[in-house]
Amino acid sequence: MVKIRKVSSRRVQSTHRRRGTQLESAILQAVLEELLETGYADLSMTAIATRAGTSKPVLYRRWPSKARIVLAALQGRYQASEIQTPDRGDLRSDLLAAMTSLASTIADVTPELLWGLLADSGADPELAGAVRAEFTDNEPGDWLDVVLERAVERGELFGATLTPRQRRLPMQLMHEQVMSAGHLTQSDLSEMVDEVLSPLLRSAGLRSGAGGGTVAG
């Protein structure tokens, strides 16, 4: 699971004036730490500014609302995450390992956070689109290609191209599980691989090869 480093004091002392990316990084890290401690509903711009060692006007110059600064922090954390794709010897195991790594990038995303962002974006179409892009339209990056290409090389699958909608499915499944059940366990990930992703691969034309492993499902 993704670990967010806590600090012993809510205020970060700085010996020099920070600007640009250095200041932005400190602010967004403060957002993640405050979310971990207080949750979305009780999060305040005052607390973020205090923890980051800056002022509320500095925050509002960059992000006009709590929802926007939280979304920026989540986007930055996800973009900085590297999805691990270890070679476990067969397609199912590779998919499960990569999905486990992917799940770690949203380990601190709670139903309260998701519903709060959705509620706060209701009157802001631009923000609503950004929230939707982050949590429902987010494609998985290169990890899925790595896993599938490895399976093709083993002879487990024949190649095919997934549509953008199909590529977004792993992250959508995870967020749906968090919003509906409030948790994301290893058992949940196994069910996603066995009951959803494997049938999807077959329907997309990625058929199991006789000489390779079996895609469960």
C-alpha positions, 0 to 999 in steps of 0.5 A: 500500500502507498505510505504517506510520510507523516510529519511530527509538526503540522507546520513545516519550518523553512529557512529560505523562501520557496518558489515554483515547483519546490513550493508546489511539491510541499503544498501538495504533500501537505494536502496528502498528509492532511487528508490522511489525518482528517479526511476530505470533509474536515480538510481546510485550506488553513490547515494545508497552508499551516502544514506547508509553511505558507499562506492561504493566499498562496494556495488560492492563487494556484487552486481556487477551491479545496476540491481543486487542490485535492485533485491536483495532489492526487494527480501528482501522486498517481503520475509519480507512481511507478506500476511494477510489472514483475514477470511471474511466469504466466499471464494471470499472475502477471496481471494480478501482480500489476493490479496489486501495484496499481492498487497501491497508488489509490490505497488512501482513496476513500469513499468519503474522498470520492463522494466529496470530490464529486459533490464539490464538482457538481457546480463546476463543469470544468472541475467535474470533467477533471474529476471524471478524467482522473477517476473514470477515464484514466488509462493505465499507462504502459504496464498493461502493454508490458504484461500483454506483450510478455504473454504474447512472447510466451505464446499464451496469447495472440496479439490484439489491440484494446480500445481506450474504454477497455484499457481504462477498465482496471482503474474503473473497477478499482474505484467502483469497488472502493466507492461501493464497498469501501475497501479493495482487498487482494481477493477483490483484485483476484476476482477482477482478474478472473471474472472481468479482465480475463474474459475481456482479453478473450473477447478482444481477440487475445486467445489463450495459446496451446503452449502457454499458461491459462487465463483464468475466468 
